[in-house]
Structure formats: structure tokens, C-alpha cells
Amino acid sequence: MPRQKVGSAPPRGDALDVEIGRLRDLDIEGLRRRWHAVFGRLPPSHLSRHLLFRTLAYRRQVDRWGDLDGETRRLLDRSSSPEEAGKAAIALRRRTRDIRAGTVLSREWKGRMQRVAVLADGFAWNGMTYPSLSQVAWAITGTRWNGPRFFGLRDKPSKGTS
């Protein structure tokens, strides 16, 4: 008979997993009562069962492990939906891709005019070839830049927009 490895027993569910499992079994009225017990007020009447459950489960996790730090919350608040982010990325790629070989991009930096030639396989600046505009911008400034933004090919977001 061949030997078989036997792993350790699966871990017992901890109290948080059990509590979230119990929330999953509650109907909408049970979730509303639980909301009232946790938050000390009635839940908004428009929240669906799914959102009540998710909010209560998140709250229990926050109580156990802590909430997101402020920087992460600000980043998430600024982020758009995945669909919008995808559309923006495609539009940016199209604008950068549409620059034809032979085009010369120019930008004044610290009082000196910087000129970059667009090649079929990259970008030329100061006798060197770079695979991306961002690497050219880094070579010019010594800091990380978004290359298309540095050369004015991408609009800067206004203060009120993210």
C-alpha cells in the first residue's frame, strides 16, 4: 500500500469567522437589528441586505485588526472605478502611440530647452536612446516623472478632479 502524507487538521474557525458566518445567515431584519446594536442607530432604510452584511462584516474586521491608514483611505477616495481607470489608460496609450517617428518633443527645464527625437524604437536625447519617455524625463530631471506628462502629452488633472 503506498504511503500518503496526512496534513495537519484544518484550523478551527476563529471567533471572527464564526461571527461573520452567522451574519451571513441573518435575514434583512436580523441584519438591521445587528446594525443597531453595533452602530447605536438604525441603518439607512435604502441599504440592501448585501450592503448591510458587507458593512457589518467590514466593521467586525476593523474592530479586530484595525482600519485602513489615512494615506490608503485618501488613495482609495481619489481612485475611480476600474472601468474609468481602464478607459483613461487606453486613451493615454493611444495618445503616446500616435506620436510618429521623426517628431521632436521639446520642453524647457531649468532654463534650458530639452529636445527629444521620437524614434521608431524609442526616444533619443543627448546622444542616448531610451525605451520610454519616462526614462528620458528621469535622465533630464534626476527624479521620477511620467514622461508623457513631462512633455505635455498628457493633461495634468485639475485640483478638483482626481
C-alpha positions as CSV (number, residue, x, y, z in Angstrom):
1,M,0.0,0.0,0.0
2,P,1.5,3.4,-1.0
3,R,2.2,5.9,1.7
4,Q,0.1,9.0,1.9
5,K,1.0,12.2,3.6
6,V,-1.5,13.3,6.1
7,G,-1.5,17.1,6.7
8,S,-2.4,18.7,10.0
9,A,-6.1,19.1,10.8
10,P,-7.6,22.2,9.3
11,P,-7.5,25.2,11.6
12,R,-10.6,25.7,13.7
13,G,-12.5,28.8,12.6
14,D,-11.7,31.7,14.9
15,A,-14.4,33.7,16.5
16,L,-14.4,36.4,13.8
17,D,-15.0,33.8,11.0
18,V,-17.8,32.3,13.0
19,E,-19.4,35.7,13.7
20,I,-19.3,36.7,10.0
21,G,-20.8,33.3,9.1
22,R,-23.7,34.0,11.5
23,L,-24.2,37.4,9.9
24,R,-24.5,35.6,6.5
25,D,-27.4,33.6,7.8
26,L,-29.4,36.6,9.0
27,D,-32.3,38.0,7.0
28,I,-32.5,41.7,6.4
29,E,-34.4,42.4,9.6
30,G,-31.8,40.5,11.6
31,L,-29.0,42.5,9.9
32,R,-30.9,45.7,10.7
33,R,-31.1,44.7,14.4
34,R,-27.4,43.8,14.4
35,W,-26.6,47.2,12.8
36,H,-28.5,49.0,15.5
37,A,-26.6,47.0,18.2
38,V,-23.2,47.7,16.6
39,F,-23.6,51.3,15.5
40,G,-26.1,52.5,18.1
41,R,-28.5,53.8,15.4
42,L,-30.9,52.5,12.8
43,P,-29.4,51.6,9.4
44,P,-30.3,53.8,6.4
45,S,-33.5,52.3,5.0
46,H,-32.3,52.2,1.4
47,L,-29.4,49.7,2.2
48,S,-29.9,46.3,0.7
49,R,-29.3,43.0,2.7
50,H,-26.0,42.6,0.8
51,L,-24.7,46.1,1.8
52,L,-25.8,45.7,5.4
53,F,-23.9,42.4,5.6
54,R,-20.8,43.7,3.9
55,T,-20.7,46.8,6.2
56,L,-21.2,44.8,9.3
57,A,-18.6,42.2,8.3
58,Y,-16.1,45.0,7.5
59,R,-16.8,46.7,10.8
60,R,-16.1,43.5,12.7
61,Q,-12.8,43.1,10.8
62,V,-11.9,46.7,11.7
63,D,-12.6,46.1,15.3
64,R,-10.4,43.0,15.2
65,W,-7.4,44.2,13.1
66,G,-7.8,48.0,12.8
67,D,-8.9,50.3,10.0
68,L,-7.0,51.4,6.9
69,D,-4.5,54.2,7.5
70,G,-5.3,57.7,6.3
71,E,-3.0,57.6,3.3
72,T,-4.6,54.4,2.0
73,R,-8.1,55.9,2.6
74,R,-7.2,59.1,0.6
75,L,-5.8,57.0,-2.2
76,L,-9.0,54.9,-2.4
77,D,-11.1,58.1,-2.3
78,R,-9.2,59.5,-5.2
79,S,-9.4,56.3,-7.3
80,S,-12.0,55.9,-10.0
81,S,-13.9,52.8,-10.9
82,P,-11.9,50.1,-12.7
83,E,-13.8,50.8,-15.9
84,E,-12.8,54.5,-15.8
85,A,-9.2,53.8,-15.0
86,G,-9.1,51.3,-17.9
87,K,-10.5,53.9,-20.3
88,A,-8.0,56.5,-19.1
89,A,-5.1,54.1,-19.6
90,I,-6.2,53.2,-23.1
91,A,-6.6,56.9,-24.0
92,L,-3.2,57.7,-22.7
93,R,-1.6,54.8,-24.5
94,R,-3.3,55.9,-27.8
95,R,-2.0,59.5,-27.4
96,T,1.6,58.3,-26.8
97,R,1.4,55.7,-29.5
98,D,0.2,58.2,-32.1
99,I,3.5,60.2,-31.9
100,R,5.2,59.4,-35.1
101,A,8.9,58.7,-35.6
102,G,10.7,61.9,-36.5
103,T,8.7,64.1,-34.2
104,V,10.8,66.3,-31.9
105,L,9.4,67.0,-28.5
106,S,10.7,70.0,-26.6
107,R,10.4,71.2,-23.0
108,E,12.2,73.9,-21.1
109,W,13.7,72.6,-17.9
110,K,15.6,74.9,-15.5
111,G,16.2,77.5,-18.2
112,R,17.5,75.1,-20.8
113,M,15.5,73.8,-23.8
114,Q,15.4,70.0,-23.9
115,R,14.7,68.3,-27.2
116,V,13.8,64.7,-27.7
117,A,13.6,62.9,-31.0
118,V,10.9,60.2,-31.4
119,L,12.4,57.1,-33.0
120,A,10.7,54.0,-34.3
121,D,12.0,52.0,-31.4
122,G,12.3,54.6,-28.6
123,F,13.4,58.2,-27.9
124,A,16.8,60.0,-28.4
125,W,18.1,62.7,-26.1
126,N,21.7,63.9,-25.7
127,G,23.1,61.1,-27.9
128,M,21.5,58.3,-25.9
129,T,18.5,56.2,-26.8
130,Y,15.8,55.5,-24.2
131,P,12.9,53.0,-24.5
132,S,10.4,55.3,-22.8
133,L,9.6,59.0,-22.4
134,S,9.6,58.5,-18.6
135,Q,13.2,57.4,-18.7
136,V,14.1,60.4,-20.7
137,A,12.3,62.7,-18.2
138,W,14.2,60.9,-15.4
139,A,17.5,61.5,-17.2
140,I,16.7,65.2,-17.6
141,T,15.4,65.9,-14.1
142,G,17.0,63.2,-11.9
143,T,13.6,62.4,-10.5
144,R,10.8,60.1,-11.5
145,W,8.3,61.7,-13.8
146,N,5.5,60.5,-16.0
147,G,7.2,61.0,-19.4
148,P,4.1,61.9,-21.4
149,R,3.0,64.4,-18.7
150,F,6.5,65.9,-18.6
151,F,6.5,66.6,-22.3
152,G,2.9,68.0,-22.3
153,L,1.3,64.9,-24.0
154,R,-0.9,64.2,-21.1
155,D,-3.1,66.7,-19.3
156,K,-2.5,67.5,-15.7
157,P,-5.5,66.8,-13.6
158,S,-7.2,69.9,-12.2
159,K,-7.2,70.4,-8.4
160,G,-10.9,69.4,-8.1
161,T,-10.5,66.3,-10.2
162,S,-8.7,63.1,-9.4
